[in-house]
Amino acid sequence: MFCDKCKSLMKTDDGKWVCKKCDFTRDIKSDDHKIITTKREEKEVVIIKDEASVFPTTKVRCPKCKNNKAYWRLEQTRAADEPETRIYRCTKCNNTWREY
């Protein structure tokens, strides 16, 4: 989750989202997180429902629906001395493709 004020990454603390940078807080909604019980201990796991919204967007044409906007991320899919692979996801049809 990202801060509404400064856009920094937030953490959970006592049932609230807390910004590490500017101390902005807001309540955690019931659909923001899920409690998972394991044999050793109970852990709170934050689940971001719309994962694509955390990625930046760029102008690039989707090969499937011809939309001009897509989310993108970089992944190291080959050896460390090779360049990263840019992976796109269309904002309209969720089609995913890559660019080497």
C-alpha positions as CSV (number, residue, x, y, z in Angstrom):
1,M,0.0,0.0,0.0
2,F,1.3,3.5,-0.9
3,C,0.8,6.7,1.1
4,D,-1.9,9.1,-0.1
5,K,0.3,12.1,0.8
6,C,3.8,11.3,-0.2
7,K,3.4,8.1,-2.2
8,S,5.9,6.2,-0.1
9,L,5.5,2.5,0.9
10,M,3.4,2.0,4.0
11,K,3.6,-0.7,6.7
12,T,1.0,-2.1,9.1
13,D,1.0,-1.2,12.8
14,D,-1.8,-1.9,15.3
15,G,-4.5,-2.3,12.6
16,K,-3.5,0.9,10.7
17,W,-1.4,1.7,7.6
18,V,1.5,3.9,8.7
19,C,3.8,5.8,6.3
20,K,7.5,5.3,7.1
21,K,8.3,8.7,5.6
22,C,5.6,11.2,6.6
23,D,3.8,9.3,9.5
24,F,0.4,9.5,7.6
25,T,-2.0,6.8,9.0
26,R,-5.2,5.3,7.8
27,D,-7.3,2.4,9.0
28,I,-6.9,-1.0,7.3
29,K,-10.0,-2.0,5.5
30,S,-11.3,-5.5,6.1
31,D,-10.5,-6.5,2.5
32,D,-6.9,-5.1,2.7
33,H,-5.5,-8.0,4.6
34,K,-5.9,-11.6,5.6
35,I,-4.8,-13.6,8.7
36,I,-3.0,-16.8,7.9
37,T,-2.4,-19.4,10.6
38,T,0.6,-21.7,10.4
39,K,1.7,-24.4,12.8
40,R,4.3,-22.2,14.5
41,E,2.6,-18.8,14.7
42,E,-0.1,-16.5,13.4
43,K,1.0,-14.0,10.8
44,E,-0.7,-11.0,9.2
45,V,-0.4,-11.0,5.5
46,V,-1.3,-8.0,3.4
47,I,-2.9,-8.8,0.1
48,I,-3.2,-6.1,-2.5
49,K,-6.3,-6.8,-4.6
50,D,-5.4,-4.9,-7.7
51,E,-1.7,-5.8,-8.2
52,A,-1.4,-4.0,-11.5
53,S,-2.1,-0.6,-10.0
54,V,1.2,-0.6,-8.1
55,F,3.2,-0.7,-11.4
56,P,4.0,2.4,-13.4
57,T,2.3,3.0,-16.8
58,T,3.7,3.9,-20.1
59,K,2.5,4.6,-23.7
60,V,2.9,1.4,-25.6
61,R,0.5,-0.3,-28.1
62,C,-1.1,-3.6,-26.9
63,P,-0.7,-6.2,-29.7
64,K,-4.1,-7.7,-28.8
65,C,-6.5,-4.8,-28.4
66,K,-4.4,-1.9,-29.8
67,N,-4.9,0.1,-26.5
68,N,-2.1,2.7,-26.0
69,K,-1.4,2.3,-22.3
70,A,0.2,-0.5,-20.3
71,Y,1.7,-1.2,-16.9
72,W,5.3,-2.3,-17.0
73,R,8.0,-3.9,-14.8
74,L,11.6,-5.0,-15.3
75,E,12.7,-8.6,-14.5
76,Q,16.1,-10.2,-14.8
77,T,15.0,-13.3,-16.8
78,R,18.4,-14.2,-18.2
79,A,22.0,-14.2,-17.0
80,A,23.2,-11.3,-14.8
81,D,25.4,-9.9,-17.6
82,E,22.3,-9.7,-20.0
83,P,19.9,-6.8,-20.0
84,E,16.6,-7.0,-18.1
85,T,13.3,-8.0,-19.8
86,R,10.5,-5.4,-19.8
87,I,7.2,-7.0,-19.2
88,Y,4.0,-5.1,-20.1
89,R,0.3,-5.6,-19.1
90,C,-2.4,-3.8,-21.0
91,T,-4.6,-1.5,-18.8
92,K,-7.7,-2.4,-20.9
93,C,-7.6,-6.2,-21.7
94,N,-4.9,-7.4,-19.2
95,N,-2.9,-9.0,-22.1
96,T,0.7,-9.6,-21.0
97,W,3.7,-9.5,-23.3
98,R,7.5,-8.9,-23.1
99,E,10.2,-6.9,-24.7
100,Y,13.8,-8.0,-24.6
